[in-house]
Amino acid sequence: MLKVTCAIIEHENRVLVTQRGEAMPDPLLWEFPGGKMEPGETEEECLAREIKEELNITIQPLQRLTPVLHRTQTKTIELIPYICTLRRGDIKLLEHRDYKWSLATDLHRYNWCLPDLPVVEEYLRLREYT
């Protein structure tokens, strides 16, 4: 099983969403940014490292949400979401095609990667936007 973390980054009453690049699996779909855990790494360490590598920003994980199991024909992914806050930095896209600081009420408007859909739903329920 592949463990992957993702960050629901909140800042100034908005949430960061990123669009996958053309060369990535599931190209041009939207997701919460994150990445694969490395051996010996905690979930929080993985989040901080991946977000710094991919977006050039520093975050603070605040709350772990329910992990999502997503099976494809070749692998099973455990997506581990965290609500985070932006600490510092200016976003520089290193892998993604685009990003938006979205209102939570607009999250349903994006064409999401399948594993992120349950994360969106839980986040909206938690923040009472359903």
C-alpha positions as CSV (number, residue, x, y, z in Angstrom):
1,M,0.0,0.0,0.0
2,L,1.3,3.4,-1.0
3,K,0.8,6.1,1.8
4,V,0.3,9.6,0.5
5,T,-0.4,12.7,2.5
6,C,-2.4,15.8,1.4
7,A,-2.8,19.2,2.8
8,I,-6.0,21.2,3.0
9,I,-4.2,24.6,3.5
10,E,-6.3,27.3,4.9
11,H,-5.4,31.0,4.6
12,E,-7.5,34.1,5.0
13,N,-10.8,32.1,4.8
14,R,-9.8,30.3,1.6
15,V,-8.4,26.8,0.8
16,L,-5.6,26.0,-1.6
17,V,-6.4,23.7,-4.5
18,T,-3.9,22.7,-7.1
19,Q,-4.3,21.4,-10.7
20,R,-2.2,18.5,-11.8
21,G,0.2,19.0,-14.7
22,E,-0.2,17.5,-18.1
23,A,2.6,15.0,-17.5
24,M,1.3,13.8,-14.1
25,P,-1.1,10.8,-13.7
26,D,-4.7,12.1,-13.7
27,P,-3.6,15.2,-15.7
28,L,-5.4,18.5,-15.2
29,L,-7.6,17.2,-12.4
30,W,-7.7,19.2,-9.1
31,E,-6.3,18.0,-5.8
32,F,-5.1,19.0,-2.4
33,P,-1.3,19.1,-2.7
34,G,0.9,16.5,-1.0
35,G,2.9,13.4,-1.8
36,K,4.3,10.0,-1.0
37,M,5.7,9.2,2.5
38,E,9.3,8.2,2.6
39,P,10.5,5.4,5.0
40,G,10.9,6.6,8.6
41,E,9.0,9.8,7.9
42,T,6.0,10.9,10.0
43,E,2.9,12.1,8.2
44,E,3.5,15.6,9.3
45,E,7.1,15.5,8.2
46,C,6.0,14.2,4.8
47,L,3.4,17.0,4.4
48,A,5.9,19.7,5.3
49,R,8.6,18.3,2.9
50,E,6.2,17.7,0.0
51,I,4.6,21.1,0.2
52,K,7.9,22.9,0.5
53,E,9.3,20.9,-2.5
54,E,6.2,21.3,-4.7
55,L,5.0,24.8,-3.8
56,N,7.8,26.6,-2.0
57,I,5.7,27.4,1.1
58,T,5.8,26.4,4.8
59,I,2.7,25.0,6.4
60,Q,1.6,23.8,9.9
61,P,-0.5,20.7,10.1
62,L,-3.4,21.2,12.5
63,Q,-5.9,18.3,12.2
64,R,-5.8,14.9,10.7
65,L,-8.9,13.8,8.8
66,T,-10.1,10.4,7.8
67,P,-7.7,8.5,5.5
68,V,-9.1,7.4,2.1
69,L,-8.3,4.0,0.6
70,H,-8.3,4.2,-3.2
71,R,-7.7,1.1,-5.3
72,T,-6.6,1.2,-8.9
73,Q,-5.8,-1.8,-11.1
74,T,-2.1,-1.7,-10.1
75,K,-2.0,-0.3,-6.6
76,T,-3.8,0.8,-3.4
77,I,-3.3,4.3,-2.1
78,E,-4.0,5.4,1.4
79,L,-4.6,9.2,1.2
80,I,-4.0,10.8,4.5
81,P,-5.5,14.4,4.7
82,Y,-4.6,17.1,7.2
83,I,-6.1,20.5,7.6
84,C,-3.1,22.9,7.7
85,T,-2.4,26.6,7.9
86,L,0.0,28.6,5.8
87,R,2.9,29.8,7.8
88,R,5.0,31.6,5.2
89,G,6.2,31.8,1.6
90,D,5.0,32.7,-1.8
91,I,3.7,29.9,-4.0
92,K,5.9,28.8,-6.9
93,L,4.5,25.9,-8.9
94,L,7.2,23.3,-9.5
95,E,5.0,20.4,-10.6
96,H,1.4,21.6,-10.9
97,R,-0.2,23.5,-13.7
98,D,-2.2,25.9,-11.7
99,Y,-3.5,26.8,-8.2
100,K,-6.4,28.7,-6.7
101,W,-7.2,30.0,-3.2
102,S,-10.8,28.9,-3.3
103,L,-13.7,29.6,-1.0
104,A,-14.8,26.4,0.7
105,T,-18.3,26.9,-0.8
106,D,-16.8,26.7,-4.3
107,L,-14.9,23.4,-3.8
108,H,-17.7,21.4,-5.6
109,R,-17.0,23.4,-8.8
110,Y,-13.6,21.7,-9.4
111,N,-13.0,18.4,-11.4
112,W,-11.3,16.5,-8.5
113,C,-9.0,13.5,-8.6
114,L,-11.1,10.6,-7.3
115,P,-9.2,10.0,-4.0
116,D,-9.7,13.7,-3.0
117,L,-13.5,13.6,-3.3
118,P,-14.2,12.0,0.1
119,V,-11.7,14.5,1.6
120,V,-13.6,17.4,0.1
121,E,-16.9,16.0,1.5
122,E,-15.5,15.5,5.0
123,Y,-13.9,18.9,5.0
124,L,-17.1,20.6,4.0
125,R,-19.1,18.7,6.7
126,L,-16.5,19.6,9.3
127,R,-16.6,23.2,8.4
128,E,-20.4,23.1,8.1
129,Y,-20.5,24.1,4.4
130,T,-22.8,21.3,3.3
